Amino acid sequence: MYNKTLSSFNRPLRIVILVLGCLSAGGCGLIGSFYGIFIDPLIPRPKVAAEHDMSDKTVLIWVDDVFLDQPSHLLRRELTKQLAAQLLDHQAVAKVIDYNRITTFRSLHPHFADMTIQQFGQGLDAQEVLYLLIDKMQLQHQAGKGFYRPSLSGCGKVIDVATGKRLWPADQSRRPFFVTGPLEQGQGQAFEDHLVKQLSGQLVEIITPSFYRHRQARPSGDKI
């Protein structure tokens, strides 16, 4: 019984050895392909440190869409709330200013476009401001009515409220971003709202890892 069990246990190992032997006979190219397809995906990627640590800070997320032809309240709300949820979930911030306070601040300061990022933070009792400037958002595709290829572009940075100095990114004045979705067919406001929420989620997945320790993503093309 013992020998039978041992034989059964070793069978997968013998198969792997046999496959590797065949690959060796076929050259390094086959071994490399086998490794890339079957082995590499099973190896955990190394962890990388946060680019900027604000885990002990009260953070204001301010989404600026003044450059859009049609500023979107839905976009501002979705980005703010999804970013806040992700940052809090990863303990990347101590506290996030509630979005309702931001909308109230906007209504009380109709000329907020003339204010500085530092003044936003001071007015809302934040220690740091994660500022996102949206310079372009497109939903419909040039193929015609009913065709959509959503995209969103802009840049972001973190400002220290006490000094007004930029804290992130360290190597450039701002971090550009661009996200795009697949070509889809649809119609109606509900469908367009869904696309805006989808774009917001894509951008959140790109931005938030900069602020907490995370596993390095596998190469799949640059998105930011």
ChimeraX attribute file (.defattr): number of C-alpha atoms within 10 A of each C-alpha:
attribute: neighborCount
match mode: 1-to-1
recipient: residues
	/A:1	6
	/A:2	7
	/A:3	8
	/A:4	9
	/A:5	9
	/A:6	10
	/A:7	12
	/A:8	11
	/A:9	11
	/A:10	11
	/A:11	11
	/A:12	11
	/A:13	11
	/A:14	12
	/A:15	11
	/A:16	11
	/A:17	12
	/A:18	12
	/A:19	14
	/A:20	15
	/A:21	12
	/A:22	13
	/A:23	17
	/A:24	13
	/A:25	11
	/A:26	11
	/A:27	10
	/A:28	11
	/A:29	11
	/A:30	15
	/A:31	18
	/A:32	12
	/A:33	12
	/A:34	15
	/A:35	13
	/A:36	12
	/A:37	11
	/A:38	10
	/A:39	11
	/A:40	11
	/A:41	11
	/A:42	10
	/A:43	8
	/A:44	11
	/A:45	13
	/A:46	9
	/A:47	11
	/A:48	14
	/A:49	14
	/A:50	15
	/A:51	15
	/A:52	17
	/A:53	16
	/A:54	21
	/A:55	17
	/A:56	12
	/A:57	16
	/A:58	17
	/A:59	27
	/A:60	29
	/A:61	25
	/A:62	22
	/A:63	19
	/A:64	19
	/A:65	20
	/A:66	13
	/A:67	12
	/A:68	13
	/A:69	10
	/A:70	9
	/A:71	14
	/A:72	15
	/A:73	11
	/A:74	13
	/A:75	20
	/A:76	21
	/A:77	19
	/A:78	21
	/A:79	23
	/A:80	24
	/A:81	18
	/A:82	17
	/A:83	22
	/A:84	23
	/A:85	14
	/A:86	17
	/A:87	23
	/A:88	15
	/A:89	10
	/A:90	15
	/A:91	15
	/A:92	23
	/A:93	20
	/A:94	13
	/A:95	19
	/A:96	21
	/A:97	19
	/A:98	15
	/A:99	18
	/A:100	10
	/A:101	11
	/A:102	19
	/A:103	14
	/A:104	10
	/A:105	15
	/A:106	14
	/A:107	11
	/A:108	10
	/A:109	12
	/A:110	9
	/A:111	9
	/A:112	14
	/A:113	11
	/A:114	9
	/A:115	10
	/A:116	11
	/A:117	21
	/A:118	19
	/A:119	17
	/A:120	22
	/A:121	25
	/A:122	16
	/A:123	11
	/A:124	16
	/A:125	14
	/A:126	22
	/A:127	20
	/A:128	28
	/A:129	29
	/A:130	20
	/A:131	19
	/A:132	23
	/A:133	19
	/A:134	23
	/A:135	15
	/A:136	14
	/A:137	24
	/A:138	14
	/A:139	20
	/A:140	19
	/A:141	16
	/A:142	9
	/A:143	10
	/A:144	8
	/A:145	11
	/A:146	12
	/A:147	16
	/A:148	23
	/A:149	17
	/A:150	21
	/A:151	19
	/A:152	20
	/A:153	17
	/A:154	18
	/A:155	16
	/A:156	20
	/A:157	19
	/A:158	26
	/A:159	22
	/A:160	19
	/A:161	22
	/A:162	13
	/A:163	10
	/A:164	16
	/A:165	12
	/A:166	17
	/A:167	19
	/A:168	21
	/A:169	16
	/A:170	13
	/A:171	8
	/A:172	10
	/A:173	14
	/A:174	18
	/A:175	17
	/A:176	16
	/A:177	19
	/A:178	19
	/A:179	18
	/A:180	18
	/A:181	15
	/A:182	9
	/A:183	13
	/A:184	15
	/A:185	13
	/A:186	13
	/A:187	12
	/A:188	8
	/A:189	9
	/A:190	10
	/A:191	12
	/A:192	16
	/A:193	14
	/A:194	11
	/A:195	19
	/A:196	24
	/A:197	16
	/A:198	16
	/A:199	23
	/A:200	23
	/A:201	17
	/A:202	18
	/A:203	21
	/A:204	21
	/A:205	13
	/A:206	14
	/A:207	15
	/A:208	16
	/A:209	21
	/A:210	18
	/A:211	20
	/A:212	20
	/A:213	16
	/A:214	15
	/A:215	13
	/A:216	13
	/A:217	11
	/A:218	9
	/A:219	6
	/A:220	6
	/A:221	6
	/A:222	7
	/A:223	12
	/A:224	13
